[in-house]
Amino acid sequence: MKPLSLTRRCVLAVECALLVLFSFPAQAHGGPPALVTPLRANGGVSAVLAPTSDPAVFKATVVGVVQSGALSPCLDNAELEARFPSKPEQPVVINGTATLTPLDGAGSLELIVSGTALPDPANPGIYHAQYQVTFAGGTGTYASARGQGEINEVVMFTSPTTATATWTMKRLVLTPRP
């Protein structure tokens, strides 16, 4: 393959920029059709696990607070399913939904979470979890919010059915402009 000359690369870059600029539909405010908000958040939560008909599966109800500059302080409410493995070296599989509700009343942000957790080798009462997060809309300002993110969490079981956790999240949220 023949390398492109500097002139050809510059022309290609300008063409790509024009394609991006003019591929957005016309907006009354003259900008792109969506707000892009970098979202960094950390939270502290408590979880209560309830048994299900499957002895390896628990329903977790999670409540806590979240600190984020983009959303203002929030309440975190989640309903998760935790599937514990038959062997300790295998991860706990966690799936569910969460709602972040800013205290300023701007609406709520809905999340779909899916991840795994492994016990800490030095302390089996501590788990390290990682989740993939999908922002799935919400209410008010966040009704059309979309995006994906990642949560890293440390969980400490305080009894067989209760735990406290701290987590961090990083990513972008896209909210279409009105």
N, CA, C and O of each residue as an XYZ file, in Angstrom:
712
protein
N       0.838     -1.178      0.000
C       0.000      0.000      0.000
C       0.883      1.242      0.000
O       1.829      1.341      0.782
N       0.575      2.173     -0.868
C       1.360      3.399     -1.026
C       0.968      4.406      0.059
O      -0.221      4.672      0.237
N       1.948      4.982      0.800
C       1.615      5.976      1.828
C       1.049      7.252      1.196
O       1.414      7.633      0.084
N       0.149      7.894      1.939
C      -0.463      9.140      1.469
C       0.488     10.311      1.683
O       1.205     10.370      2.682
N       0.484     11.238      0.734
C       1.307     12.442      0.870
C       0.695     13.347      1.937
O      -0.465     13.193      2.318
N       1.502     14.288      2.404
C       1.029     15.232      3.415
C      -0.177     16.013      2.904
O      -1.141     16.204      3.646
N      -0.144     16.459      1.671
C      -1.272     17.206      1.096
C      -2.525     16.348      1.076
O      -3.602     16.813      1.449
N      -2.398     15.111      0.648
C      -3.561     14.212      0.567
C      -4.123     13.932      1.966
O      -5.340     13.862      2.139
N      -3.246     13.771      2.964
C      -3.714     13.548      4.339
C      -4.469     14.765      4.864
O      -5.486     14.612      5.540
N      -3.986     15.973      4.563
C      -4.676     17.198      4.997
C      -6.053     17.307      4.355
O      -7.029     17.645      5.024
N      -6.131     17.021      3.057
C      -7.419     17.066      2.361
C      -8.376     16.046      2.963
O      -9.551     16.348      3.170
N      -7.889     14.848      3.246
C      -8.723     13.805      3.844
C      -9.226     14.234      5.223
O     -10.386     13.991      5.559
N      -8.364     14.869      6.024
C      -8.767     15.336      7.352
C      -9.853     16.401      7.253
O     -10.820     16.372      8.015
N      -9.702     17.341      6.323
C     -10.718     18.387      6.134
C     -12.032     17.773      5.671
O     -13.096     18.170      6.147
N     -11.979     16.816      4.756
C     -13.201     16.155      4.287
C     -13.919     15.441      5.424
O     -15.143     15.508      5.530
N     -13.161     14.761      6.271
C     -13.772     14.075      7.419
C     -14.416     15.074      8.374
O     -15.521     14.847      8.868
N     -13.719     16.185      8.633
C     -14.278     17.202      9.528
C     -15.569     17.778      8.959
O     -16.539     17.963      9.695
N     -15.592     18.063      7.667
C     -16.807     18.593      7.043
C     -17.940     17.577      7.077
O     -19.098     17.936      7.289
N     -17.607     16.322      6.870
C     -18.621     15.269      6.926
C     -19.259     15.212      8.309
O     -20.479     15.099      8.433
N     -18.432     15.290      9.344
C     -18.962     15.260     10.712
C     -19.803     16.498     10.988
O     -20.899     16.390     11.538
N     -19.302     17.675     10.613
C     -20.030     18.914     10.889
C     -21.382     18.974     10.191
O     -22.362     19.426     10.782
N     -21.445     18.530      8.956
C     -22.680     18.669      8.192
C     -23.562     17.432      8.206
O     -24.619     17.425      7.574
N     -23.151     16.383      8.915
C     -24.014     15.204      8.990
C     -25.033     15.330     10.114
O     -25.992     14.560     10.157
N     -24.846     16.294     11.036
C     -25.826     16.518     12.090
C     -27.028     17.243     11.515
O     -26.864     18.120     10.667
N     -28.249     16.896     11.959
C     -29.406     17.655     11.499
C     -29.339     19.091     12.020
O     -28.700     19.363     13.037
N     -29.993     19.988     11.325
C     -29.996     21.399     11.730
C     -30.654     21.545     13.094
O     -31.698     20.945     13.351
N     -30.055     22.329     13.955
C     -30.574     22.571     15.292
C     -30.807     24.070     15.457
O     -30.053     24.881     14.920
N     -31.839     24.433     16.191
C     -32.163     25.843     16.405
C     -31.028     26.574     17.114
O     -30.802     27.757     16.861
N     -30.310     25.880     18.002
C     -29.245     26.512     18.761
C     -27.926     26.512     18.003
O     -26.948     27.087     18.479
N     -27.878     25.874     16.825
C     -26.691     25.902     15.991
C     -25.603     24.924     16.385
O     -24.510     24.981     15.823
N     -25.854     24.035     17.322
C     -24.834     23.077     17.743
C     -25.211     21.657     17.400
O     -26.215     21.421     16.727
N     -24.419     20.711     17.856
C     -24.733     19.311     17.601
C     -26.018     18.908     18.321
O     -26.459     19.610     19.231
N     -26.624     17.789     17.926
C     -27.922     17.417     18.469
C     -27.891     16.839     19.879
O     -28.943     16.492     20.414
N     -26.713     16.725     20.498
C     -26.662     16.120     21.827
C     -25.648     16.830     22.705
O     -24.654     17.372     22.223
N     -25.919     16.816     24.003
C     -24.955     17.275     24.994
C     -24.117     16.068     25.383
O     -24.663     14.995     25.638
N     -22.818     16.226     25.432
C     -21.927     15.159     25.858
C     -21.413     15.552     27.232
O     -20.719     16.559     27.375
N     -21.752     14.757     28.249
C     -21.383     15.076     29.618
C     -20.430     14.020     30.152
O     -20.812     12.855     30.267
N     -19.184     14.401     30.487
C     -18.311     13.426     31.128
C     -18.857     13.143     32.519
O     -19.148     14.067     33.277
N     -18.993     11.889     32.846
C     -19.580     11.517     34.128
C     -18.549     10.770     34.957
O     -18.114      9.674     34.603
N     -18.175     11.378     36.050
C     -17.317     10.728     37.045
C     -18.107     10.790     38.339
O     -18.592     11.846     38.745
N     -18.224      9.651     38.968
C     -19.020      9.605     40.190
C     -18.409      8.602     41.150
O     -17.721      7.665     40.746
N     -18.679      8.820     42.440
C     -18.342      7.797     43.424
C     -19.508      7.686     44.381
O     -20.225      8.655     44.631
N     -19.686      6.494     44.911
C     -20.833      6.254     45.768
C     -20.495      5.375     46.949
O     -19.525      4.617     46.939
N     -21.319      5.499     47.958
C     -21.265      4.631     49.120
C     -22.652      4.055     49.317
O     -23.624      4.803     49.421
N     -22.757      2.732     49.371
C     -24.068      2.091     49.421
C     -24.100      0.984     50.463
O     -23.066      0.479     50.901
N     -25.318      0.624     50.843
C     -25.580     -0.537     51.690
C     -26.449     -1.493     50.897
O     -27.317     -1.071     50.133
N     -26.212     -2.784     51.080
C     -26.982     -3.792     50.358
C     -27.553     -4.805     51.333
O     -26.905     -5.195     52.305
N     -28.782     -5.225     51.054
C     -29.426     -6.296     51.810
C     -29.737     -7.402     50.817
O     -30.401     -7.171     49.807
N     -29.254     -8.606     51.106
C     -29.468     -9.745     50.227
C     -30.606    -10.600     50.757
O     -30.657    -10.912     51.946
N     -31.515    -10.978     49.872
C     -32.643    -11.844     50.228
C     -32.541    -13.120     49.398
O     -32.237    -13.067     48.207
N     -32.797    -14.273     50.033
C     -32.714    -15.528     49.284
C     -33.838    -15.651     48.257
O     -34.882    -15.009     48.373
N     -33.600    -16.488     47.253
C     -34.614    -16.820     46.250
C     -34.832    -18.333     46.298
O     -34.258    -19.017     47.145
N     -35.647    -18.845     45.407
C     -35.880    -20.293     45.372
C     -34.622    -21.064     44.969
O     -34.507    -22.255     45.258
N     -33.683    -20.395     44.307
C     -32.398    -21.007     43.953
C     -31.398    -20.647     45.049
O     -31.135    -19.462     45.256
N     -30.829    -21.630     45.762
C     -29.919    -21.304     46.871
C     -28.648    -20.558     46.451
O     -27.975    -19.975     47.302
N     -28.308    -20.565     45.168
C     -27.115    -19.856     44.701
C     -27.416    -18.414     44.298
O     -26.495    -17.644     44.024
N     -28.702    -18.040     44.259
C     -29.097    -16.715     43.773
C     -29.722    -15.899     44.903
O     -30.561    -16.388     45.659
N     -29.287    -14.640     44.994
C     -29.847    -13.706     45.971
C     -30.305    -12.452     45.246
O     -29.714    -12.049     44.244
N     -31.362    -11.841     45.761
C     -31.804    -10.527     45.288
C     -31.202     -9.501     46.239
O     -31.336     -9.614     47.457
N     -30.545     -8.511     45.678
C     -29.915     -7.475     46.497
C     -30.641     -6.152     46.291
O     -30.820     -5.691     45.164
N     -31.053     -5.556     47.400
C     -31.628     -4.217     47.380
C     -30.539     -3.273     47.868
O     -30.019     -3.435     48.972
N     -30.194     -2.291     47.048
C     -29.064     -1.406     47.322
C     -29.565      0.029     47.460
O     -30.349      0.503     46.638
N     -29.104      0.717     48.511
C     -29.464      2.113     48.747
C     -28.204      2.851     49.183
O     -27.412      2.332     49.970
N     -28.021      4.075     48.663
C     -26.866      4.844     49.078
C     -26.852      6.228     48.484
O     -27.848      6.708     47.944
N     -25.693      6.866     48.596
C     -25.519      8.219     48.078
C     -24.382      8.235     47.067
O     -23.445      7.440     47.138
N     -24.495      9.165     46.121
C     -23.512      9.292     45.050
C     -23.060     10.739     44.982
O     -23.865     11.661     45.115
N     -21.781     10.928     44.777
C     -21.217     12.261     44.615
C     -20.725     12.381     43.176
O     -19.895     11.591     42.726
N     -21.245     13.380     42.457
C     -20.853     13.593     41.065
C     -21.046     15.054     40.713
O     -22.110     15.618     40.969
N     -20.037     15.670     40.132
C     -20.164     17.057     39.705
C     -21.185     17.231     38.599
O     -21.885     18.242     38.558
N     -21.281     16.252     37.693
C     -22.191     16.365     36.550
C     -23.653     16.222     36.953
O     -24.521     16.846     36.341
N     -23.943     15.418     37.961
C     -25.329     15.156     38.352
C     -25.732     15.843     39.640
O     -26.916     15.828     39.976
N     -24.840     16.427     40.359
C     -25.038     16.911     41.721
C     -25.184     15.697     42.626
O     -25.242     14.576     42.121
N     -25.246     15.874     43.938
C     -25.405     14.708     44.805
C     -26.675     13.933     44.441
O     -27.703     14.521     44.106
N     -26.582     12.611     44.513
C     -27.698     11.746     44.102
C     -27.972     10.678     45.144
O     -27.131     10.363     45.986
N     -29.171     10.135     45.059
C     -29.506      8.908     45.764
C     -29.354      7.764     44.773
O     -29.705      7.900     43.601
N     -28.834      6.648     45.241
C     -28.653      5.454     44.416
C     -29.596      4.381     44.943
O     -29.517      3.999     46.111
N     -30.480      3.901     44.093
C     -31.372      2.789     44.424
C     -31.191      1.732     43.348
O     -31.320      2.025     42.159
N     -30.890      0.497     43.760
C     -30.653     -0.566     42.781
C     -31.329     -1.853     43.223
O     -31.468     -2.134     44.414
N     -31.737     -2.612     42.242
C     -32.249     -3.971     42.441
C     -31.357     -4.880     41.608
O     -31.345     -4.797     40.380
N     -30.613     -5.744     42.282
C     -29.649     -6.594     41.602
C     -29.912     -8.064     41.904
O     -30.513     -8.411     42.920
N     -29.450     -8.912     40.998
C     -29.452    -10.355     41.229
C     -27.995    -10.788     41.304
O     -27.214    -10.512     40.393
N     -27.629    -11.465     42.386
C     -26.266    -11.961     42.569
C     -26.301    -13.487     42.537
O     -26.954    -14.123     43.364
N     -25.591    -14.059     41.575
C     -25.523    -15.518     41.429
C     -24.146    -15.967     41.915
O     -23.129    -15.702     41.275
N     -24.136    -16.659     43.073
C     -22.887    -17.121     43.658
C     -22.479    -18.453     43.027
O     -23.327    -19.311     42.782
N     -21.177    -18.624     42.762
C     -20.710    -19.832     42.088
C     -20.590    -21.018     43.043
O     -20.631    -20.860     44.263
N     -20.444    -22.196     42.465
C     -20.253    -23.393     43.284
C     -18.810    -23.501     43.769
O     -18.549    -24.175     44.765
N     -17.873    -22.852     43.086
C     -16.457    -22.892     43.467
C     -15.986    -21.481     43.804
O     -16.297    -20.537     43.078
N     -15.233    -21.326     44.904
C     -14.834    -19.982     45.337
C     -13.953    -19.222     44.347
O     -13.931    -17.991     44.372
N     -13.232    -19.920     43.484
C     -12.366    -19.215     42.526
C     -13.141    -18.649     41.338
O     -12.585    -17.902     40.533
N     -14.419    -19.001     41.224
C     -15.257    -18.468     40.153
C     -15.918    -17.167     40.619
O     -16.147    -16.985     41.815
N     -16.226    -16.263     39.685
C     -16.813    -14.978     40.090
C     -18.303    -15.078     40.412
O     -19.019    -15.941     39.904
N     -18.734    -14.172     41.265
C     -20.161    -13.942     41.477
C     -20.628    -13.143     40.262
O     -19.974    -12.175     39.870
N     -21.749    -13.537     39.665
C     -22.287    -12.829     38.503
C     -23.426    -11.937     38.981
O     -24.337    -12.400     39.669
N     -23.373    -10.657     38.616
C     -24.330     -9.666     39.114
C     -24.983     -8.953     37.933
O     -24.297     -8.485     37.024
N     -26.306     -8.874     37.952
C     -27.073     -8.169     36.916
C     -28.221     -7.428     37.579
O     -28.734     -7.865     38.609
N     -28.626     -6.313     36.995
C     -29.779     -5.602     37.534
C     -29.901     -4.196     36.997
O     -29.327     -3.840     35.968
N     -30.669     -3.408     37.730
C     -30.915     -2.021     37.348
C     -30.667     -1.105     38.542
O     -30.759     -1.514     39.700
N     -30.352      0.139     38.222
C     -30.150      1.149     39.263
C     -30.738      2.462     38.777
O     -30.852      2.709     37.577
N     -31.107      3.292     39.736
C     -31.611      4.632     39.443
C     -30.815      5.630     40.268
O     -30.734      5.518     41.491
N     -30.223      6.616     39.580
C     -29.557      7.725     40.261
C     -30.502      8.913     40.211
O     -30.884      9.367     39.133
N     -30.880      9.419     41.389
C     -31.827     10.528     41.477
C     -31.134     11.735     42.101
O     -30.890     11.741     43.308
N     -30.810     12.759     41.307
C     -30.169     13.949     41.856
C     -31.062     14.635     42.894
O     -32.282     14.691     42.742
N     -30.438     15.148     43.937
C     -31.190     15.818     44.997
C     -31.786     17.137     44.535
O     -32.693     17.660     45.184
N     -31.289     17.697     43.409
C     -31.820     18.968     42.921
C     -33.138     18.810     42.169
O     -33.702     19.806     41.715
N     -33.640     17.589     42.028
C     -34.935     17.372     41.393
C     -34.925     17.435     39.880
O     -35.986     17.563     39.269
N     -33.742     17.350     39.245
C     -33.645     17.461     37.784
C     -34.158     16.229     37.055
O     -34.202     16.229     35.825
N     -34.539     15.203     37.755
C     -35.006     13.965     37.127
C     -34.239     12.797     37.693
O     -33.707     12.876     38.800
N     -34.177     11.708     36.939
C     -33.430     10.538     37.379
C     -32.760      9.898     36.175
O     -33.218     10.043     35.042
N     -31.672      9.192     36.436
C     -30.914      8.513     35.393
C     -31.013      7.016     35.645
O     -30.662      6.535     36.723
N     -31.494      6.278     34.644
C     -31.663      4.827     34.758
C     -30.421      4.122     34.225
O     -29.889      4.488     33.177
N     -29.965      3.106     34.958
C     -28.787      2.341     34.579
C     -29.129      0.860     34.506
O     -29.927      0.358     35.298
N     -28.526      0.174     33.562
C     -28.572     -1.284     33.510
C     -27.148     -1.735     33.809
O     -26.204     -1.295     33.153
N     -26.991     -2.615     34.802
C     -25.651     -3.029     35.215
C     -25.473     -4.533     35.032
O     -26.410     -5.316     35.190
N     -24.255     -4.906     34.696
C     -23.910     -6.311     34.516
C     -22.437     -6.461     34.851
O     -21.597     -5.748     34.303
N     -22.122     -7.386     35.749
C     -20.723     -7.518     36.117
C     -20.422     -8.757     36.913
O     -21.242     -9.667     37.037
N     -19.212     -8.767     37.455
C     -18.749     -9.895     38.253
C     -18.002     -9.379     39.474
O     -17.537     -8.239     39.504
N     -17.896    -10.243     40.480
C     -17.164     -9.914     41.696
C     -16.376    -11.140     42.142
O     -16.853    -12.271     42.051
N     -15.166    -10.893     42.623
C     -14.316    -11.961     43.145
C     -13.908    -11.632     44.571
O     -13.685    -10.466     44.898
N     -13.806    -12.667     45.442
C     -13.371    -12.395     46.810
C     -11.902    -11.975     46.847
O     -11.092    -12.406     46.026
N     -11.586    -11.132     47.811
C     -10.210    -10.716     48.015
C      -9.427    -11.921     48.554
O      -9.896    -12.585     49.478
N      -8.255    -12.214     48.002
C      -7.496    -13.375     48.480
C      -7.118    -13.288     49.959
O      -6.995    -14.315     50.626
N      -6.935    -12.081     50.471
C      -6.537    -11.913     51.865
C      -7.718    -11.900     52.825
O      -7.538    -12.116     54.023
N      -8.938    -11.646     52.312
C     -10.107    -11.562     53.190
C     -11.346    -11.959     52.397
O     -11.817    -11.173     51.575
N     -11.889    -13.156     52.618
C     -13.039    -13.612     51.838
C     -14.328    -12.829     52.104
O     -15.318    -13.035     51.403
N     -14.339    -11.946     53.088
C     -15.504    -11.101     53.341
C     -15.503     -9.830     52.501
O     -16.461     -9.056     52.531
N     -14.429     -9.619     51.755
C     -14.294     -8.458     50.873
C     -14.333     -8.958     49.427
O     -13.664     -9.932     49.081
N     -15.124     -8.283     48.587
C     -15.207     -8.630     47.165
C     -14.825     -7.416     46.326
O     -15.112     -6.276     46.690
N     -14.175     -7.681     45.200
C     -13.842     -6.648     44.219
C     -14.730     -6.888     43.007
O     -14.690     -7.960     42.402
N     -15.529     -5.890     42.657
C     -16.496     -6.042     41.563
C     -16.201     -5.052     40.449
O     -15.671     -3.964     40.674
N     -16.560     -5.461     39.250
C     -16.473     -4.582     38.089
C     -17.742     -4.780     37.270
O     -18.125     -5.908     36.960
N     -18.394     -3.656     36.919
C     -19.658     -3.685     36.183
C     -19.545     -2.902     34.889
O     -18.841     -1.895     34.815
N     -20.239     -3.371     33.884
C     -20.480     -2.584     32.678
C     -21.839     -1.925     32.883
O     -22.785     -2.574     33.329
N     -21.937     -0.655     32.564
C     -23.149      0.120     32.814
C     -23.666      0.670     31.489
O     -22.897      1.178     30.672
N     -24.969      0.563     31.289
C     -25.620      1.196     30.142
C     -26.579      2.242     30.676
O     -27.461      1.924     31.474
N     -26.419      3.495     30.244
C     -27.340      4.558     30.627
C     -28.558      4.424     29.729
O     -28.448      4.532     28.508
N     -29.717      4.188     30.327
C     -30.925      3.843     29.566
C     -32.028      4.876     29.727
O     -33.198      4.516     29.859
N     -31.671      6.155     29.717
C     -32.687      7.191     29.843
C     -32.998      7.482     31.292
O     -32.168      7.284     32.179
N     -34.202      7.953     31.516
C     -34.613      8.312     32.857
C     -35.797      9.244     32.795
O     -36.687      9.080     31.960
N     -35.807     10.230     33.685
C     -36.894     11.201     33.715
C     -36.306     12.610     33.710
O     -35.115     12.796     33.962
N     -37.147     13.594     33.420
C     -36.718     14.994     33.442
C     -35.577     15.247     32.481
O     -35.635     14.844     31.319
N     -34.552     15.906     32.955
C     -33.386     16.248     32.150
C     -32.736     15.021     31.521
O     -32.114     15.130     30.464
N     -32.867     13.867     32.146
C     -32.173     12.658     31.705
C     -33.069     11.694     30.931
O     -32.686     10.543     30.718
N     -34.249     12.137     30.506
C     -35.206     11.247     29.835
C     -34.618     10.580     28.598
O     -34.954      9.433     28.303
N     -33.764     11.261     27.881
C     -33.196     10.699     26.649
C     -31.713     10.369     26.780
O     -31.042     10.146     25.773
N     -31.198     10.334     27.993
C     -29.767     10.096     28.195
C     -29.372      8.699     27.731
O     -30.086      7.726     27.973
N     -28.237      8.614     27.069
C     -27.702      7.348     26.586
C     -26.196      7.346     26.798
O     -25.565      8.401     26.839
N     -25.633      6.169     26.928
C     -24.190      6.045     27.056
C     -23.830      4.755     27.746
O     -24.697      3.954     28.095
N     -22.539      4.562     27.939
C     -22.051      3.378     28.622
C     -20.951      3.786     29.566
O     -20.318      4.826     29.383
N     -20.721      2.974     30.573
C     -19.694      3.275     31.539
C     -19.199      2.026     32.226
O     -19.550      0.902     31.866
N     -18.371      2.259     33.226
C     -17.803      1.153     33.982
C     -17.773      1.543     35.451
O     -17.408      2.666     35.800
N     -18.152      0.621     36.294
C     -18.098      0.832     37.742
C     -17.097     -0.151     38.329
O     -17.114     -1.338     38.003
N     -16.224      0.354     39.201
C     -15.331     -0.485     39.998
C     -15.768     -0.329     41.443
O     -15.978      0.787     41.919
N     -15.906     -1.454     42.140
C     -16.510     -1.436     43.472
C     -15.754     -2.365     44.414
O     -15.221     -3.396     44.005
N     -15.724     -1.973     45.679
C     -15.230     -2.837     46.745
C     -16.396     -3.051     47.701
O     -17.008     -2.094     48.176
N     -16.696     -4.323     47.978
C     -17.840     -4.697     48.813
C     -17.324     -5.374     50.076
O     -16.459     -6.248     50.010
N     -17.859     -4.968     51.229
C     -17.512     -5.611     52.492
C     -18.784     -6.190     53.100
O     -19.714     -5.456     53.436
N     -18.815     -7.516     53.238
C     -19.961     -8.151     53.885
C     -19.861     -7.936     55.387
O     -18.839     -8.240     56.002
N     -20.934     -7.408     55.972
C     -20.983     -7.175     57.411
C     -21.745     -8.280     58.120
O     -21.708     -8.381     59.346
N     -22.441     -9.114     57.344
C     -23.114    -10.323     57.819
C     -23.353    -11.175     56.570
O     -23.045    -10.727     55.465
N     -23.888    -12.383     56.712
C     -24.150    -13.188     55.508
C     -25.145    -12.550     54.535
O     -25.165    -12.905     53.357
N     -25.973    -11.610     55.014
C     -26.985    -11.017     54.127
C     -26.922     -9.492     54.029
O     -27.822     -8.881     53.453
N     -25.886     -8.869     54.576
C     -25.754     -7.411     54.459
C     -24.325     -7.046     54.069
O     -23.369     -7.747     54.402
N     -24.210     -5.932     53.358
C     -22.889     -5.482     52.917
C     -22.894     -3.969     52.759
O     -23.939     -3.345     52.577
N     -21.707     -3.402     52.833
C     -21.515     -2.003     52.476
C     -20.504     -1.974     51.330
O     -19.677     -2.876     51.199
N     -20.578     -0.940     50.512
C     -19.689     -0.876     49.355
C     -19.370      0.565     49.011
O     -20.117      1.486     49.343
N     -18.258      0.735     48.347
C     -17.891      2.017     47.767
C     -17.524      1.761     46.314
O     -16.896      0.753     45.991
N     -17.923      2.686     45.435
C     -17.668      2.477     44.009
C     -17.309      3.771     43.306
O     -17.599      4.864     43.792
N     -16.666      3.626     42.142
C     -16.364      4.751     41.260
C     -16.851      4.415     39.854
O     -16.842      3.257     39.439
N     -17.276      5.451     39.130
C     -17.755      5.268     37.759
C     -17.151      6.359     36.883
O     -17.018      7.510     37.300
N     -16.788      5.975     35.661
C     -16.255      6.925     34.677
C     -16.875      6.620     33.325
O     -16.973      5.458     32.930
N     -17.298      7.672     32.604
C     -17.753      7.553     31.214
C     -18.425      8.826     30.754
O     -18.365      9.861     31.418
N     -19.073      8.728     29.592
C     -19.783      9.851     28.991
C     -21.266      9.538     28.906
O     -21.655      8.399     28.652
N     -22.091     10.556     29.119
C     -23.535     10.433     28.938
C     -23.935     11.378     27.814
O     -23.553     12.548     27.820
N     -24.696     10.880     26.859
C     -25.215     11.702     25.762
C     -26.671     12.009     26.035
O     -27.463     11.095     26.266
N     -27.035     13.279     26.014
C     -28.418     13.689     26.198
C     -28.820     14.531     24.995
O     -28.269     15.614     24.799
N     -29.779     14.056     24.174
C     -30.201     14.849     23.014
C     -30.691     16.227     23.438
O     -31.351     16.377     24.466
N     -30.360     17.222     22.636
C     -30.832     18.585     22.905
C     -32.305     18.675     22.533
O     -32.773     17.963     21.645
N     -33.038     19.557     23.218
C     -34.458     19.733     22.875
C     -34.631     20.351     21.505
O     -35.760     20.567     21.063
